[in-house]
Amino acid sequence: MKPHLGYVTMALLISSCASMPPPVVLENTGTEFPTMCMLLQSDGSLIFRGGFAFYNPGTWRRTDNDVLTVTLGGTEPFPTPVLKEQLPKHIGGLLGFDEKRREITYRFDAKTEFLNFGNFYFYRAASCHAS
């Protein structure tokens, strides 16, 4: 019985050392502005780097496989005017927003090329190059 206990203990130690899955990186680069990233962390937190940091800390969740809901943190006013302008066009997957809850909803599946946030296009990337 004792040898089995040793194997179980080792398995638990190894599994507790496993790293968290990498974040989903969405990056805006190649514009007149510095590179910016949206990092969708595996724990549901959202971190902006290189721009929009005033919306940190944010959160995100998937309501199904195709819908991404972002909740903006920070104290900066919610970007209602920009979202009202973008919503009829549905550019970048924008589906809707809730100003009171500070939520923005996007169509976001495996084929989604980019998200439009604040009139900036954030494309999927392997890593974030923002400072």
Backbone torsions as a table, in degrees:
resi	resn	phi	psi	omega
1	MET	NA	-37.6	-177.4
2	LYS	-63.3	-38.6	177.9
3	PRO	-60.9	-36.5	179.0
4	HIS	-65.9	-37.2	178.2
5	LEU	-62.4	-38.0	177.8
6	GLY	-63.8	-42.2	178.6
7	TYR	-64.9	-41.4	179.3
8	VAL	-64.1	-43.2	179.1
9	THR	-61.3	-44.8	179.1
10	MET	-63.1	-41.8	179.7
11	ALA	-62.5	-41.8	178.3
12	LEU	-65.4	-40.4	178.7
13	LEU	-64.2	-43.6	-179.7
14	ILE	-66.2	-43.4	-178.7
15	SER	-66.8	-31.0	179.2
16	SER	-73.3	-19.0	178.7
17	CYS	-88.9	-7.0	-179.0
18	ALA	-61.4	139.4	-178.2
19	SER	-81.0	157.6	177.4
20	MET	-68.6	150.5	175.3
21	PRO	-60.2	150.0	-179.8
22	PRO	-67.2	156.1	178.4
23	PRO	-71.8	159.9	167.8
24	VAL	-80.9	123.4	-176.8
25	VAL	-103.9	125.6	173.1
26	LEU	-118.3	125.2	-170.4
27	GLU	-128.1	137.5	172.5
28	ASN	-109.5	116.8	-178.5
29	THR	-142.7	165.5	176.2
30	GLY	79.2	20.7	175.9
31	THR	-112.0	-177.5	178.6
32	GLU	-73.3	-6.7	179.1
33	PHE	-101.2	158.7	176.2
34	PRO	-60.8	157.2	178.1
35	THR	-59.3	137.5	178.8
36	MET	-128.2	150.2	178.6
37	CYS	-133.9	149.4	166.3
38	MET	-113.2	120.1	-179.2
39	LEU	-108.0	111.1	177.8
40	LEU	-90.0	96.8	-175.8
41	GLN	-73.1	152.1	-177.3
42	SER	-64.9	-19.4	178.9
43	ASP	-86.9	4.8	178.9
44	GLY	92.6	0.8	177.2
45	SER	-86.9	153.8	178.7
46	LEU	-121.8	129.2	179.0
47	ILE	-124.3	129.3	172.7
48	PHE	-95.6	137.4	175.1
49	ARG	-129.3	140.3	175.7
50	GLY	82.0	-10.4	179.5
51	GLY	176.8	157.2	-179.1
52	PHE	62.7	19.3	180.0
53	ALA	-61.7	-20.2	178.4
54	PHE	-68.5	-8.7	174.5
55	TYR	-96.6	4.5	176.5
56	ASN	-81.0	148.8	-10.3
57	PRO	-84.6	138.5	176.8
58	GLY	-109.2	178.4	175.6
59	THR	-136.0	165.0	175.7
60	TRP	-145.5	157.4	175.1
61	ARG	-154.7	155.1	174.5
62	ARG	-103.5	121.6	177.9
63	THR	-85.5	-22.5	166.8
64	ASP	-157.9	-171.2	-175.5
65	ASN	-68.9	-15.6	-175.0
66	ASP	-113.6	-4.8	-174.6
67	VAL	-121.3	128.7	178.1
68	LEU	-114.4	128.1	176.1
69	THR	-114.3	123.5	179.2
70	VAL	-107.0	131.8	174.6
71	THR	-112.6	120.2	-177.8
72	LEU	-80.9	135.7	174.9
73	GLY	-96.9	-156.9	177.8
74	GLY	72.7	-174.7	-177.8
75	THR	-113.8	-2.8	177.8
76	GLU	-62.6	140.2	178.2
77	PRO	-56.4	146.9	177.7
78	PHE	-64.1	139.4	-174.5
79	PRO	-80.1	53.0	-176.8
80	THR	-56.1	-47.4	-177.6
81	PRO	-58.2	-42.5	-179.7
82	VAL	-66.7	-42.6	-179.3
83	LEU	-66.8	-37.8	176.3
84	LYS	-61.6	-37.8	178.5
85	GLU	-68.4	-40.7	-175.7
86	GLN	-77.6	-32.4	-170.1
87	LEU	-55.4	-46.6	-179.2
88	PRO	-62.1	-25.0	-177.3
89	LYS	-86.8	-21.4	-177.6
90	HIS	52.8	28.4	178.8
91	ILE	-72.0	136.4	179.0
92	GLY	72.8	23.1	173.7
93	GLY	81.1	5.5	-177.7
94	LEU	-62.6	124.0	179.3
95	LEU	-107.2	-31.7	-177.8
96	GLY	176.2	177.5	177.2
97	PHE	-154.7	158.0	177.5
98	ASP	-131.6	103.3	-175.0
99	GLU	-60.8	-43.2	-177.2
100	LYS	-64.8	-37.3	179.3
101	ARG	-89.0	-5.7	-179.1
102	ARG	60.2	37.3	-177.3
103	GLU	-109.8	142.7	174.2
104	ILE	-125.7	133.1	-177.7
105	THR	-114.5	132.7	-178.7
106	TYR	-125.0	149.9	164.3
107	ARG	-78.1	121.7	-174.8
108	PHE	-148.2	102.0	177.9
109	ASP	-128.8	-171.0	-176.4
110	ALA	-62.5	-23.5	-178.1
111	LYS	-94.3	-5.6	-179.0
112	THR	-65.3	123.4	-179.0
113	GLU	-80.7	-40.2	-175.6
114	PHE	-156.6	162.3	170.5
115	LEU	-112.2	142.3	176.5
116	ASN	-99.3	111.9	177.8
117	PHE	-126.4	117.4	178.5
118	GLY	62.6	32.7	-176.0
119	ASN	65.6	22.6	172.1
120	PHE	-116.9	136.5	-179.9
121	TYR	-93.5	121.9	179.4
122	PHE	-106.8	113.4	-178.2
123	TYR	-96.9	152.2	175.0
124	ARG	-60.8	140.7	179.4
125	ALA	-144.3	158.1	178.6
126	ALA	-74.6	-32.5	179.3
127	SER	-151.7	164.4	-178.7
128	CYS	-94.3	129.2	179.7
129	HIS	-105.3	10.7	-179.8
130	ALA	-78.4	150.7	177.8
131	SER	-81.7	NA	NA
